[in-house]
């Protein structure tokens, strides 16, 4: 892997929401995390209480949708990590949505740092 992805570089934000379907599960889960300058994408591992960062290539294709109301995305996922108790989010929360080829979503809500 030449260069690893940093979500700060991708989103311009230090925090946000990651929605993905864990291996062995059928539905999506969501985590809210402050990734700062960490490398990779935070995902939960069953044996840990906090997210671990898994490397992704910086040049991996990502589809970006700007200004998306994320109510339906959040309603479809089971929250598994929210240490600052940010949820439930306000109805009508708008975010930029970054969609990886494997279906992982990174949401960068407006007004978050």
C-alpha positions as CSV (number, residue, x, y, z in Angstrom):
1,X,0.0,0.0,0.0
2,X,1.7,3.2,-1.2
3,X,-0.2,5.8,0.9
4,X,-2.9,5.2,3.5
5,X,-6.1,7.2,3.7
6,X,-6.7,9.8,6.4
7,X,-10.3,10.7,6.8
8,X,-9.2,14.2,7.8
9,X,-7.7,14.7,4.4
10,X,-10.8,13.1,2.7
11,X,-13.5,15.0,4.6
12,X,-11.8,18.1,5.9
13,X,-13.2,17.3,9.3
14,X,-11.8,15.7,12.4
15,X,-15.0,13.7,13.3
16,X,-18.0,12.1,11.7
17,X,-20.0,8.9,11.3
18,X,-19.0,5.6,9.7
19,X,-21.7,3.2,8.6
20,X,-20.8,-0.2,7.4
21,X,-21.9,-3.9,7.5
22,X,-19.6,-5.9,9.7
23,X,-18.4,-9.3,8.6
24,X,-20.9,-12.0,9.6
25,X,-23.8,-9.5,10.1
26,X,-26.7,-8.7,7.8
27,X,-27.4,-5.1,8.7
28,X,-25.4,-1.9,8.9
29,X,-24.0,-0.5,12.1
30,X,-22.9,3.1,12.8
31,X,-20.1,4.6,14.9
32,X,-19.4,8.2,15.7
33,X,-15.8,8.9,16.1
34,X,-13.2,11.7,16.3
35,X,-10.5,10.5,13.8
36,X,-8.3,13.6,13.8
37,X,-5.1,12.7,12.1
38,X,-5.5,8.9,12.4
39,X,-4.7,6.8,9.4
40,X,-7.5,4.5,8.1
41,X,-11.2,4.1,8.7
42,X,-12.5,3.3,12.2
43,X,-14.4,0.1,12.6
44,X,-15.5,-1.9,15.6
45,X,-14.0,-5.2,16.5
46,X,-16.1,-7.5,18.8
47,X,-13.3,-8.0,21.3
48,X,-12.7,-4.2,21.7
49,X,-14.8,-1.5,23.3
50,X,-13.5,1.3,21.0
51,X,-12.9,1.5,17.3
52,X,-9.7,0.2,15.6
53,X,-8.4,1.9,12.5
54,X,-8.1,-0.2,9.4
55,X,-5.9,0.9,6.6
56,X,-7.4,1.9,3.2
57,X,-5.5,3.1,0.2
58,X,-5.5,6.9,-0.2
59,X,-6.3,6.5,-4.0
60,X,-9.2,4.1,-3.4
61,X,-12.2,5.3,-5.4
62,X,-14.8,7.2,-3.3
63,X,-18.1,8.6,-4.6
64,X,-19.0,11.9,-2.9
65,X,-22.5,13.3,-2.4
66,X,-22.7,16.8,-0.9
67,X,-25.4,18.2,1.2
68,X,-27.4,15.0,1.9
69,X,-30.1,14.8,4.5
70,X,-28.9,11.7,6.4
71,X,-32.1,10.8,8.4
72,X,-32.7,7.6,6.4
73,X,-29.1,6.5,6.5
74,X,-29.0,6.9,10.3
75,X,-32.3,5.2,10.8
76,X,-31.1,2.2,8.8
77,X,-28.1,1.5,11.0
78,X,-27.7,0.2,14.6
79,X,-25.5,2.6,16.6
80,X,-22.7,0.7,18.2
81,X,-20.3,3.5,19.3
82,X,-21.2,7.0,20.4
83,X,-19.0,8.0,23.3
84,X,-20.1,11.6,23.4
85,X,-23.8,10.7,23.0
86,X,-24.3,12.7,19.8
87,X,-27.3,10.6,18.8
88,X,-30.1,11.0,18.1
89,X,-29.1,13.6,15.5
90,X,-31.4,16.5,14.8
91,X,-34.0,15.7,12.1
92,X,-32.8,17.1,8.8
93,X,-29.1,16.8,9.6
94,X,-27.1,17.5,6.5
95,X,-23.8,15.9,5.7
96,X,-21.4,15.1,2.9
97,X,-21.5,11.4,2.2
98,X,-18.4,9.5,1.1
99,X,-19.3,6.0,-0.3
100,X,-16.5,3.4,-0.8
101,X,-16.8,0.6,-3.3
102,X,-17.4,-1.9,-0.5
103,X,-20.4,0.0,0.7
104,X,-18.8,1.7,3.7
105,X,-20.1,5.2,4.2
106,X,-18.3,8.1,5.9
107,X,-20.7,10.9,6.8
108,X,-19.3,14.4,7.5
109,X,-22.1,16.4,9.1
110,X,-22.3,20.1,8.5
111,X,-21.1,22.1,11.6
112,X,-19.0,19.3,13.1
113,X,-15.3,19.9,13.6
